């Protein structure tokens, strides 16, 4: 399987349940008090498209930089600890 596809599926399987847990259990009262009247009925197609695109953004801007470097030859260390990733220069 392509590494990007695997990373996408893993990210999707982590983000979607966490978001449903947060919106449905943890912040349910806060969410309904703030959005309440605007909530209405949930439209399934836009919701699915949102989560699919949200995961694409997460993979492109977050996960790809972290995880794919770990699988490559140059990713011997966790990328967040590399100074060039954080724009930190040594004197």
N, C-alpha and C positions, 0 to 999 in steps of 0.2 A: 504494500500500500504506500502511496506517496506520503512523504512526511508531512506535507501541508494538510493533506486530507486527514491523516491521523491526528494531527494537532487540532484541526478544526472540530473533529468529532469529540475529542476529549474535552475541549473547551466548551462545546455545546452541552455535553453531558454534565459539566460542572456548573456552568452559569445558569442554565434554565431552572434546574431544581432549586438552586440557591435563591434565585429571584422570586420564584413562586413561594418558597418558604418565607422569605422576607416580606413580600407583599401580602401574603395570605395569613401569616401567623404573627410575625414579630411586629410589623408596623401597620397591621390591619386597621386598628382604631384611629391612628394618626392619619393614615391614607384616606379613610372614609370621611374623617372630619374635615380634611383639607380639600378633597376633591368632591366628596359627597354628591351634590346635585348634578355635577357635570359627568359623572361616571357612566350612567346609562347602561345599555347592553353592550357586551363585549363582542367586537367584530373579530372573528377568528382569522380571516385571511390577512388583514393588516398586522395583527399581533404576531402571526407566524413569520411574515416578511420582516417585521422589526427584529425579532430574535435572530433570524438567519443573518441579517445584515449587521446586527450588533456583534455577533460572534466573529464575523469577517473582520470588523474593525478591531476587535480585541486581538485576534490572531495577527493581523498585519502590524499593529502598533505596539503590542505588548508581548505576546507569547512567542512570536517568531524570533524576536531579538534575543530572548532568553533561552528558549528550549532548543531551537535549531542549531545554535552555536555550540551547545553541549554535545550534539551529535556529530559535529564537524571536526576536522583535524585541528582547527585553530581554537576550538572551544575547550581547552583543558581545564579552565577555571570558570567558575560562575561569572557570567558577563557583568553582573552588577558590581563585582569587585575589581573590574578592570578600569583603570583610570581613564582610558580613552572613551569608554562608554559614558562616563559621567562628566566628561569634559573637565577632568581634574588633571592638572599638569604638575609635575614635580620640578622643584627648582634645582 
